Amino acid sequence: MASTAAYETDLVAEILAKHWQICEPAVRTDLGVSRVTWRIGQRYWLSQSEERRSAELIRQAQLVQHLRCFLEDELLSISVPEIVASESRRLVVTDGGYGWCLTRHLQGFHPDSSEPGIYPVLTEGLARFHRELRLFSQRQPADAPHGICVSTWRSIERLDLATFVRFTNYPREQELLVRAGEWLLPRLDRFELLPRQLVHGDWTPQNVLFTSSGHGAHLSAVLDFEAMAHDPVHVDLANICSTLLMWSGLDRIAERIGDVLSTYERFGGIRLEREDVYTAMLAHWLCHYWSWRDRLERGGFGQDVKERLCLRIASVLDYVSGAAFVST
């Protein structure tokens, strides 16, 4: 194990020196699961991903660079990472069997999901960021995929009862996926009619930074654009609601979710139906299951995610089924 860690550190040092002429120390962090993240001194972050994902990573990097320039030109208040081009002027370097991307450090702190006071700030910040993404798309059409509205149908269609092969150790895995699909099917036609725009796709406390001032905390930066897509804004709201449900440890979840939606309506200027957000929650985790299954079956990073895939679907399915029953 020690020799493996030493090899990884040596490889990172070699990559940094070769492609960026940087000799600062690299420390592996526990941030991110679909890639390995290294902190480089006090000024940079280096992401390490599977080489076969390089084309996808290049597209994402170009999109983030364009978005960063737009936010700066418009003097808008939210920052996104600045990607540091290599000596050969590439945003993503492929070397040593991996894809590498270097970004500059941004100031701020990750909010604590167990702190109730973060959710109004997180939600107001999301409404502001969505407005900025709409402006960005109007000025420069974004090269981003269509997200949940397309992939949920595909996820349901993949569940062939005759050919399904169990992937995790979760009991009744196939039954759980079938139940999730059955809950979603009568709601997807309505969900697909919702307006779409560029959304972040993974709006969680770990993917934003707050800063504090005399007026309290506010959202100052957004990180990790791997899941950016064209989707209803409900997808990002679903991420906040899933955080409340599964990771906050807080009580009165239905009430807190209601507060999140009310806050977004107030700052975002749109009307939200709670069931549409529930649809986005379950659709996200069903698509998450198949996306990660495909990735892990090819030997990708994040093998520890495997046994959590069904637990997340089960938790959200139990909640939305109960919430839908109560609302009727």
C-alpha positions, 0 to 999 in steps of 0.5 A, a space after each residue: 500500500 505504501 509503495 502504491 501511494 509513493 508511486 501515485 505521488 511520484 506520478 503526480 509530481 512528474 505530470 505537474 513538472 512535465 506539463 505545467 512546470 510546477 514543483 509544489 507538493 501534491 497531497 491526495 484528498 478525499 474530495 470527489 468520487 469519480 476522480 482523484 483530487 490532489 491539492 497542489 501547494 496552496 494555489 492549485 487543485 489537480 484532478 485525475 480521471 480515467 483516460 477514456 473520459 478525456 473527450 468528455 472532460 475536454 468538453 466540460 473544461 471548455 464550457 467552464 472556461 467560457 462560463 468563467 470568462 462570461 461571469 468575469 466580463 459581466 461582473 457577476 458575483 459568483 466564481 467558477 474554477 479557472 482552468 490552468 492550461 498546460 505548457 502545450 495550451 491544453 485544458 486537459 492533459 492525457 498522460 500515464 493512462 489518465 486525464 489531468 486537469 489543473 485549476 486555481 484555488 478559490 477562496 471560501 469554505 464548504 457549508 456543513 450539510 447538518 447546519 440548518 442555516 445553510 439551506 436558505 443561502 444555498 437555495 438563494 445562491 442557486 436561484 442567482 446562479 440559474 439566472 446567470 446560466 440563462 444569461 450565459 446561454 443567451 449570449 453563447 449557446 452551451 455545448 452541454 448534453 441533455 440530462 435526466 429528461 432523456 436518460 431516465 427513459 433509457 434507464 427504465 428501458 434497460 431494466 429487462 426482467 429476463 436479462 437483468 444481472 444483479 450488480 450490488 449486494 442489495 437484497 431485491 435489487 431488481 425489485 427496487 429498480 422496477 418499483 422506482 421505474 413504476 413510480 416515475 413512469 406516470 410522472 415523466 410525461 409531465 416532467 418532460 414538458 417543464 422548461 429546460 435550461 443549463 443547470 449544474 446537475 450536482 448542486 450539493 454543499 461539497 460543490 459550492 463555496 461560501 464566504 462570510 461577511 458582516 451580513 452573514 454567509 453567501 455563496 461565492 463559488 461553484 465547483 465540479 461541473 461534471 454533471 452540467 446539462 440542459 434540464 429543468 431547474 428542478 434537477 438542482 433543487 432535487 440535489 438540495 432536497 436529497 442532501 436534506 433527506 440523506 445527509 443532513 441528519 436534520 428533522 422535519 424534512 418535508 417542512 425543510 424541503 417546503 422551505 427550500 422550494 418557497 425560497 427558490 420561488 421567491 428569488 427565482 420568480 417561478 412556481 414549483 410543484 413539489 411532485 415535480 421536484 420529487 420526480 427529479 429526485 428519484 430520476 436523478 438517483 435511478 440514472 445515477 445507478 446506471 451511470 455508475 454501474 457502467 463506469 464501475 463495470 469498466 473499472 473506473 474510479 469510485 468502486 466504494 460507491 457500488 454498495 451505496 447505489 441502491 441505498 440511495 434509490 431506496 431512501 428517496 423512493 420511500 420518501 417520495 412514495 410516502 410524501 405523495 400518499 400524504 399529499 393526496 
